[in-house]
Amino acid sequence: MRPDKPARSIVLRDPIWDTIRLDETAERIVDSAAFQRLRYIKQLGLAHLVYPGAMHTRFDHALGVYHLARRSLSVLEGRGQLVAVSEVDRCMIPLAALLHDIGHYPFSHAVEELEEGRIPGHHEAVVGVFLADDEVRAALESVAPDAAARVEALIRGHSDSPLQGLVSGSLDLDKIEYLKRDAQFCGVPYGDVDVERLLDALRVVADPVTGRLEMGVHEKGVAALESLLFAKYQMFRNVYWHHAVRAATVMYKRIVDDALEGGLLDPEELVGQTDEGLLSLLEQRAASRDGGEDARGVGRRVWALRARRLPKRSVEVVAAELAPEGAGDWLGVDSALKRRLEDRLATELGLEGGDAYLDYPEKPKMFGLDLLLLRRSGERLRLGPGGRAGLIGLPTIAATLYHSARVLRCFTWPERRDVDPAQVAALATLAPEALEARLAEGAPLLG
């Protein structure tokens, strides 16, 4: 935007942040068709089937992150923290915050749990497709000729801007926003974050080793940072990994995976779809395949998902009850090996192929911490995954909290089947080679 051009803004009302002001560039982006698509992608995927209020979208959330970015810059500016940051860098942060989720797939993160290579990439990896949209690109180029490249680097965590950490990092504004918004719309008390304290504690800090400037936090914000990490744990335990949310998620993933495998859907068609758009597309294609016959069951599962006929919990084993070696890494991804096991379990339980689901969600970076801390004495130090004794203690117990949040479940559909938890737990702890051998033997896995 030219410096001689009068600034203008529009005002939006928001239930979380009250008033959000969009500058002219942000308004142009928000009005683009590429951004408006986010109105039709639910922030929490299928959680609305459990928490009826969880109808908020990636559109709402993106506006909130943009708002927090502008507030953060205002705080930093007021403290004289932006002297060494270029004007262009400052302009890029709110725009990257606004666009950080523009690449999301239908129902948000669910399909990103499929095996690597099954979909075009993580939503951040495909963001370039949307930044190349004519309307979005034109809006960005009104700020700087290379704005799209700068914004993509910030979103993907590759920027050398000192403000990178506001968009992607241990203290990124995305986390603060989604915890507050998700808790509010789910009607739970778990996601409360001391936003004012955290924003007030933001600092641009020089790395004591390299001298490179990056985002950090003043020591006075440590308690608020700990509360942010713990709020994240509670939301995963009680909302994101709620058993019925996961039941809906595994069914949706099976729908997409079978549609890809059966040729009903091309991977590239996932990019740019909306929640309802994808379900309707799959429903239509499944109905037209072979005169209405859908060998992989995509159509009947789409119907079941719409009608909330979700898979039933047949087994639930908390991580602490698994063998000391824990579940195999193969269980956290919807791989071909895992699918073979699930289909075998379905057969042994008298179900149709594809109607048994194993679920052991993972989020290894739930408590990821890589952040510069500015002490009251002026000392600068880096907080890593282990935290620092006497300063930030939560990361030191992160493994315990993460372990307690994870639950191994076996779901069956359309009916619940009685399954011995010990047998499922034993299968889950097998190494891939051992599981391959068990499947090859042909002997019953259950009973």
VEXPA-28549 format. One line per field, with one value per residue (C-alpha): residue number from 1; residue in one letter; x, y, z. Coordinates in steps of 0.02 Angstrom, whole numbers, plus 32768, in hexadecimal, padded with zeros to 4 digits. Example, Ala and Ser with C-alpha at 12.3 -4.5 7.8 and 13.67 -1.06 7.14 Angstrom:
! VEXPA-28549
pos <- 1  2 $
code <- A  S $
u <- 8267  82AC $
v <- 7F1F  7FCB $
w <- 8186  8165 $
END
This chain:
! VEXPA-28549
pos <- 1  2  3  4  5  6  7  8  9  10  11  12  13  14  15  16  17  18  19  20  21  22  23  24  25  26  27  28  29  30  31  32  33  34  35  36  37  38  39  40  41  42  43  44  45  46  47  48  49  50  51  52  53  54  55  56  57  58  59  60  61  62  63  64  65  66  67  68  69  70  71  72  73  74  75  76  77  78  79  80  81  82  83  84  85  86  87  88  89  90  91  92  93  94  95  96  97  98  99  100  101  102  103  104  105  106  107  108  109  110  111  112  113  114  115  116  117  118  119  120  121  122  123  124  125  126  127  128  129  130  131  132  133  134  135  136  137  138  139  140  141  142  143  144  145  146  147  148  149  150  151  152  153  154  155  156  157  158  159  160  161  162  163  164  165  166  167  168  169  170  171  172  173  174  175  176  177  178  179  180  181  182  183  184  185  186  187  188  189  190  191  192  193  194  195  196  197  198  199  200  201  202  203  204  205  206  207  208  209  210  211  212  213  214  215  216  217  218  219  220  221  222  223  224  225  226  227  228  229  230  231  232  233  234  235  236  237  238  239  240  241  242  243  244  245  246  247  248  249  250  251  252  253  254  255  256  257  258  259  260  261  262  263  264  265  266  267  268  269  270  271  272  273  274  275  276  277  278  279  280  281  282  283  284  285  286  287  288  289  290  291  292  293  294  295  296  297  298  299  300  301  302  303  304  305  306  307  308  309  310  311  312  313  314  315  316  317  318  319  320  321  322  323  324  325  326  327  328  329  330  331  332  333  334  335  336  337  338  339  340  341  342  343  344  345  346  347  348  349  350  351  352  353  354  355  356  357  358  359  360  361  362  363  364  365  366  367  368  369  370  371  372  373  374  375  376  377  378  379  380  381  382  383  384  385  386  387  388  389  390  391  392  393  394  395  396  397  398  399  400  401  402  403  404  405  406  407  408  409  410  411  412  413  414  415  416  417  418  419  420  421  422  423  424  425  426  427  428  429  430  431  432  433  434  435  436  437  438  439  440  441  442  443  444  445  446  447 $
code <- M  R  P  D  K  P  A  R  S  I  V  L  R  D  P  I  W  D  T  I  R  L  D  E  T  A  E  R  I  V  D  S  A  A  F  Q  R  L  R  Y  I  K  Q  L  G  L  A  H  L  V  Y  P  G  A  M  H  T  R  F  D  H  A  L  G  V  Y  H  L  A  R  R  S  L  S  V  L  E  G  R  G  Q  L  V  A  V  S  E  V  D  R  C  M  I  P  L  A  A  L  L  H  D  I  G  H  Y  P  F  S  H  A  V  E  E  L  E  E  G  R  I  P  G  H  H  E  A  V  V  G  V  F  L  A  D  D  E  V  R  A  A  L  E  S  V  A  P  D  A  A  A  R  V  E  A  L  I  R  G  H  S  D  S  P  L  Q  G  L  V  S  G  S  L  D  L  D  K  I  E  Y  L  K  R  D  A  Q  F  C  G  V  P  Y  G  D  V  D  V  E  R  L  L  D  A  L  R  V  V  A  D  P  V  T  G  R  L  E  M  G  V  H  E  K  G  V  A  A  L  E  S  L  L  F  A  K  Y  Q  M  F  R  N  V  Y  W  H  H  A  V  R  A  A  T  V  M  Y  K  R  I  V  D  D  A  L  E  G  G  L  L  D  P  E  E  L  V  G  Q  T  D  E  G  L  L  S  L  L  E  Q  R  A  A  S  R  D  G  G  E  D  A  R  G  V  G  R  R  V  W  A  L  R  A  R  R  L  P  K  R  S  V  E  V  V  A  A  E  L  A  P  E  G  A  G  D  W  L  G  V  D  S  A  L  K  R  R  L  E  D  R  L  A  T  E  L  G  L  E  G  G  D  A  Y  L  D  Y  P  E  K  P  K  M  F  G  L  D  L  L  L  L  R  R  S  G  E  R  L  R  L  G  P  G  G  R  A  G  L  I  G  L  P  T  I  A  A  T  L  Y  H  S  A  R  V  L  R  C  F  T  W  P  E  R  R  D  V  D  P  A  Q  V  A  A  L  A  T  L  A  P  E  A  L  E  A  R  L  A  E  G  A  P  L  L  G $
u <- 8000  8045  8075  8013  7F74  7EFA  7EEB  7E3F  7DFC  7D5C  7D20  7CE2  7C90  7CD5  7C99  7D4B  7DA8  7D13  7D52  7DC2  7DFC  7E33  7EA5  7E89  7EFF  7EB4  7E06  7E35  7E79  7DE1  7D6E  7DC8  7D73  7E0C  7DFC  7D3E  7D4D  7D88  7CD6  7CA9  7D34  7D10  7D9D  7D8D  7D64  7CDD  7CDA  7C30  7BE7  7C18  7C1B  7B87  7BCC  7C6D  7C2E  7CB3  7D20  7DCF  7D8E  7D64  7E08  7E72  7E24  7E4D  7F03  7F10  7EC9  7F47  7FD5  7FA7  7F97  8040  8093  8043  8088  8135  8133  8101  8196  8210  822B  8218  82A6  830F  827B  8259  81B3  8191  81AE  8133  80B0  80C5  809C  7FE1  7FCC  8024  7FB8  7F1C  7F51  7FA3  7F12  7EDD  7F1F  7EB5  7E5E  7DA6  7D87  7E30  7EBB  7E6B  7EAD  7F5C  7F61  7F60  8001  8082  806B  7FB0  7F82  7FDF  802F  8011  7F9E  8033  808E  8002  7FEC  8046  7FB2  7F42  7FC0  7FCA  7F0F  7EF9  7E99  7F0B  7FAA  7F70  7F47  7FF1  8051  8002  8070  8110  813D  817D  80F6  80AF  815A  8178  80CE  80E7  8191  8144  80B5  812A  81A5  8232  823D  82D7  8269  8285  81C8  81BA  818A  80E6  80A9  80FD  8157  8143  80E8  808A  7FE7  7F8A  7F92  7F54  7EC2  7E87  7E8E  7E21  7DA8  7D9A  7D77  7CF4  7C94  7CA1  7C62  7CF4  7D61  7E07  7E4F  7E5F  7F00  7F44  7F4E  7F73  8005  804E  8043  808B  811F  814E  81FD  8273  830C  83BB  83F2  8485  84E3  84C3  848B  83F6  8358  82BD  821D  822E  81D4  81FF  8211  8171  810D  814B  80B3  803E  80A3  8094  7FD8  7FD4  802C  7FBE  7F20  7F59  7F6D  7EBF  7E6F  7EC0  7E8C  7DD9  7DA9  7E1E  7E37  7D8B  7D59  7CC2  7D25  7DA6  7D1D  7CDC  7D8D  7DBF  7D22  7D42  7DF7  7DBB  7D41  7DCA  7E4A  7DD3  7D9B  7E51  7E76  7DD8  7DF3  7D5D  7DCF  7E73  7EE9  7EF3  7E36  7E47  7E9D  7E1F  7D89  7D10  7CC7  7C1E  7C63  7CD2  7C4B  7BCF  7C4F  7C79  7BC2  7B9A  7C2D  7C0E  7B58  7B86  7C0C  7BD4  7B1D  7B15  7B85  7C15  7C8C  7CF6  7C63  7C87  7BD2  7B8D  7C11  7BED  7B37  7B67  7BD6  7B4C  7AD1  7B4D  7B4D  7BFE  7C6F  7C5E  7CE7  7D0F  7DB7  7E05  7EB3  7F0D  7FC4  7FFB  7FAA  800C  80A9  8147  817F  80DD  807D  80DC  80FD  809C  7FFB  7FFE  7FED  7F68  7FE3  7FC5  8001  7F87  7EF9  7F22  7F16  7E72  7E26  7E5E  7E0F  7D6D  7D67  7D85  7CFD  7C7E  7C7F  7C91  7D3F  7D6D  7CF4  7D78  7DE6  7E80  7EA7  7F3C  7F4A  7FF1  802F  80E6  8100  806F  80E7  816C  81D4  825F  825A  82CE  82B0  82E5  8305  82EE  83AA  83BD  83FD  83C0  83AA  8352  82C9  82C5  8256  8299  8270  82DE  82DB  8283  8248  81D2  81AA  8121  8191  81EB  8149  8112  8131  80C1  8035  8041  8041  7FA6  7F48  7F63  7EE6  7EE9  7E3B  7DED  7D4B  7CCE  7C3F  7BAC  7BA2  7C10  7C6C  7CB5  7D71  7DF4  7E57  7EF2  7EF6  7EE7  7F6C  7FE0  7FCA  7FE9  8093  80D5  8162  8130  8192  813F  8093  80B5  80E3  8044  7FD9  8033  8017  7F5C  7F37  7EB0  7EEA  7E5C  7E0B $
v <- 8000  80AB  8117  81AB  8147  8163  80C7  807B  7FE6  7F87  7F4A  7E9A  7E5E  7DBD  7D57  7D38  7DDB  7E53  7ECA  7E98  7F1F  7EED  7F60  7F76  7EEA  7E6F  7EA0  7E77  7DCE  7DA5  7DD2  7D5A  7CB6  7C55  7C9C  7C94  7BD7  7BD0  7BFB  7B4A  7AEC  7AC9  7AF6  7A54  79DE  7967  799F  79F0  7940  793A  79F2  7A41  7AF1  7AC7  7B0E  7B95  7B96  7BB3  7C5C  7C97  7C55  7CA7  7D51  7D36  7D0E  7DA8  7E10  7DC9  7DEB  7EA2  7EAD  7E5C  7ED5  7F66  7F26  7F0B  7FB5  8009  7FB9  7FED  7F38  7F50  7FC9  7F42  7EFA  7F3A  7F89  7F02  7E79  7ECF  7ED6  7E1E  7DDA  7E03  7DC9  7D24  7D10  7D2E  7CB0  7C2B  7BAF  7BD5  7B2D  7AC3  7A28  7A00  79DE  7A2B  79B7  790A  78D6  790D  786E  7803  77B1  7827  7839  7814  78CC  795E  7991  79E6  7A7D  7AF1  7A9A  7AC3  7B78  7BB4  7B7B  7BF6  7C83  7C78  7C9D  7D3C  7D9C  7D69  7D87  7E33  7E66  7E2B  7E7D  7F24  7F1C  7ED6  7E81  7DE6  7DE4  7D3A  7CE7  7D3E  7D09  7C55  7C4E  7C8F  7C11  7B80  7BB7  7BDC  7C98  7CF3  7D7E  7DA2  7D98  7CE8  7CA3  7D02  7C9B  7BF3  7BBF  7B94  7C37  7C4E  7CAD  7C20  7BB7  7C43  7C65  7BB4  7B83  7C17  7C03  7B45  7B46  7BCE  7B78  7ACA  7B0F  7ACC  7B26  7ADB  7B54  7BF3  7C50  7CEF  7D48  7DF5  7DB8  7D55  7DE4  7E5E  7DE9  7DDE  7E18  7E18  7DC3  7DA5  7CF0  7CEC  7C73  7CB2  7D65  7D4A  7DA8  7D41  7D40  7D1C  7D3B  7D9B  7D36  7D84  7D25  7C78  7C4A  7C80  7C17  7B80  7B98  7B9C  7AF4  7AA5  7AE9  7A94  79EF  79FB  7A24  798E  791C  7958  799C  7977  78C1  78A3  77F0  7822  78A9  7826  77AC  782C  7854  77A0  7788  7826  77F3  7748  779C  7806  777A  7700  7785  77A4  76EA  76C5  7750  77B6  7847  788A  78CA  7976  7986  7994  7A3C  7AC9  7A60  7A8C  7A16  7A02  7A0F  7977  790C  7936  7912  7868  783F  7863  7804  776D  7767  776D  76E6  763F  7669  769C  7614  7658  75C8  7628  7667  7720  7750  76F4  7740  77F0  77D1  778F  7826  789F  7841  7834  7776  776E  76D9  7691  767D  75C5  75DC  766A  765A  76EF  76FF  76D6  762A  75F9  7590  75F0  75FC  7658  7653  7645  76E1  7695  76AA  7768  7773  7729  76BA  7624  75B1  75FB  75E9  7532  7514  7573  7510  746E  74A0  74CE  7422  73C8  7430  7408  74B8  74F3  7524  75D2  75D1  75BF  7651  765F  770B  7749  7804  7857  7908  78F9  79B6  79D8  7A27  7A5C  7AEA  7B48  7BFA  7C84  7CC5  7D70  7D6F  7E06  7E0C  7E21  7D6F  7D1A  7C60  7BE2  7B74  7ACA  7A30  7A14  7AC3  7B10  7AE8  7B71  7BCA  7B5E  7AB3  7A70  7A2D  79BF  795F  796B  78B3  7881  78F6  78C1  780A  7822  7879  77EC  775E  76C5  769E  761D  7656  75E7  7617  7614  75B2  759D  74F8  74AA  74AA  747B  751A  74B4  7464  750C  7557  74C5  74DF  7599  757F  750E  754C  755D  74C0  745A  7499  746F  73BE  73AB  73E4  736F  72D8  72E1  72A7  7305  73A5  73A7  7321 $
w <- 8000  7FD0  8066  801D  8010  80A2  810E  811A  8178  8193  823C  8260  8301  8348  83DF  841C  83FA  83EE  8368  82D7  825E  81AF  814E  8093  805E  80DA  809F  7FEB  8020  808A  7FF9  7F83  7F55  7F8F  803F  8046  802F  80E4  811B  80E8  8142  81F8  826D  82D0  8243  8282  8338  831D  831F  83D7  8409  83AC  83BF  8364  82C0  82B6  821C  81DD  819F  8251  8294  820D  8233  82EA  82C8  8259  82E8  8364  82EA  82DE  839B  83B2  833A  8397  843D  83F4  83A0  8443  8499  8412  83E2  8325  8305  82B0  824E  819F  8175  80F3  8174  81E8  815F  8134  81E2  81E8  8134  8157  81F4  818D  8107  8172  815F  80AD  8071  80E6  80A6  80C9  8182  81AC  81E8  81D6  812C  815C  81C6  8129  80F1  80A7  7FEC  7FF4  7FE8  7F95  803A  80E1  80D4  80EA  805B  7FDF  8016  7F7A  7F10  7F68  7F72  7EB4  7EA7  7E40  7EC6  7F54  7EF1  7EB9  7F6C  7FAB  7F1E  7F4C  7FE8  7F9D  7EF9  7F53  7FD9  7FA6  7FB8  805E  80A1  806A  80BF  8161  815B  8139  81C0  8145  8154  8197  81DC  8296  82A7  8260  830C  830C  8278  8293  8332  83EA  840D  8369  8373  831D  83BD  842B  83B7  8398  844F  8480  83F0  83F8  84B3  84A0  8415  8462  8508  856D  85EE  85B6  8537  859C  857B  85CA  8524  8568  85D0  8540  84C4  8543  855D  84A4  8479  83E4  842C  83E8  83F0  846B  83FA  8349  836C  82F8  8328  8346  83AB  8464  8506  85A3  8642  8688  8604  8635  869F  8613  8598  860A  8612  8554  8549  85CD  857A  84DB  8536  8582  84DC  8489  8515  8524  8478  83E7  841A  8465  8439  83CF  8375  834A  8314  8297  8260  823C  81D5  8171  8152  8117  809F  8052  804E  7FFA  7F7F  7F4F  7F45  7EE1  7E63  7E9B  7EC7  7E88  7F12  7EC2  7ECF  7F8B  7F77  7F7B  7FAD  8039  80BC  806B  7FBC  7FD4  8026  7F9C  7F15  7F5F  7F7A  7EC4  7E7F  7EEF  7EB8  7E00  7E0B  7DC0  7DBB  7E70  7EB6  7F1F  7F41  7FBE  8023  800A  7FEE  8085  80F5  80B6  80E2  818D  81B0  8180  81EE  827F  8278  82BB  82DC  838C  840C  841D  8473  84D3  851D  8569  853C  85ED  85DE  8543  8550  8583  84CE  84A2  83FF  835D  82F8  8268  82CA  82C7  820A  8198  813D  80CC  8159  81D4  8156  8139  81F4  8200  816F  81BF  8265  820A  81B9  825E  82B1  8229  81E0  812E  80F5  8130  81C3  824D  827B  82E9  832D  8390  836B  837C  8390  83BE  83BD  8432  84AE  8433  847A  8424  8464  849C  854C  8588  8643  86B2  86C6  860A  85F4  8555  854C  84E0  8525  84D3  84EA  8599  85D6  865B  8714  8775  86D9  8674  86B7  8648  85BD  863B  8657  85A2  8580  8610  85DB  8525  8559  85C3  8535  84B9  84AF  843E  83FF  838E  833F  82E3  8271  8266  8309  83A0  83A8  8444  8433  84B4  84DA  8506  8459  8401  8472  844B  8390  83A2  83F2  8368  82FB  8243  8213  829C  826A  81B4  81EB  8253  81C2  814B  81BD  81A0  8252  82B1  8304  8380  83E9 $
END
